[in-house]
Each structure stands twice: as C-alpha cells, then as structure tokens.
Amino acid sequence: MSRNELIKKLKEKNAQLKKSQLGSIIDIFSESITNALVKGDNVEIRDFGRFYLKKIKENFNSRNPKNNQLIYKPERVRVKFKASKKLNKFINE
C-alpha cells in the first residue's frame, strides 16, 4: 500500500480531516518511529508489531561472486519488524 492509498483509506473513515492533515499525520508517525530507532529504542505498537534494531557482525570471509575476490563487510545495524500474535493470526486466517 502506498502513501496515497493510505491517505485515501484514512479519508474514507475520517471525512472531516483534509488530505494534507492526514499526510502530515503519516509523516509525523513515520518520523517518530525513525527518531526512536536512531536513538536505539525499540518501537512497539500494540496489536500490530515491534520495530527493533539488530546488529549484524562484521564478516571477513565474504566473496564477490562476480570476480571471486574477498570482501570485508563491516558491522552494521538492521531494522527488523516482528508482527504481533494478533496480526499474525489475522493474516493467516
């Protein structure tokens, strides 16, 4: 679902709000999640899921498949999402 589709769905349920207001709400929501993850905090939204950071170890033995040359991959951080039990149950029905 794209941002515009999400705004249209929200507009159907909240006709009194303008599209620009709904767009700014979505922006604030995504910025809040991003800022919390940058600080190193986990973000948990009840009955939806959890965003968290996972450190990936450095790797000295990676190879470039094109020329079979060794590559060093430094330690990095990934954003992970774990769906809640309720969301998983809803999706798998």
C-alpha positions, -999 to 999 in steps of 0.1 A, spaced: 0 0 0 14 34 -10 12 66 10 -15 80 -13 -36 48 -9 -33 50 29 -44 87 28 -75 77 8 -84 49 32 -80 73 62 -100 100 44 -129 75 40 -130 69 77 -123 105 88 -141 127 63 -137 158 85 -99 158 80 -82 172 50 -58 152 29 -30 175 38 -37 169 75 -37 132 70 -5 134 51 12 153 79 -1 128 105 15 100 85 47 120 82 48 126 120 41 89 127 70 77 104 94 104 117 86 94 153 94 58 145 126 68 127 138 91 155 132 64 182 152 39 161 180 63 156 182 68 194 184 30 197 150 25 212 125 -2 202 91 8 189 61 -13 200 27 -7 186 2 -29 205 -17 -55 184 4 -45 153 41 -53 159 75 -42 171 103 -24 152 138 -31 167 174 -29 157 197 -59 152 235 -57 149 250 -78 122 285 -90 128 314 -80 106 323 -106 80 358 -111 68 351 -141 45 325 -127 21 333 -131 -16 322 -111 -46 305 -136 -68 315 -117 -100 353 -119 -96 356 -143 -66 375 -116 -46 374 -114 -8 353 -86 6 353 -71 41 318 -63 54 319 -41 85 295 -44 114 261 -28 107 227 -24 121 194 -35 105 159 -25 113 137 -56 119 99 -59 123 82 -86 143 44 -89 138 22 -93 169 4 -125 176 -29 -108 168 -16 -95 134 -2 -130 125 -35 -146 134 -54 -120 113 -32 -125 83 -32 -163 85 -70 -167 87 
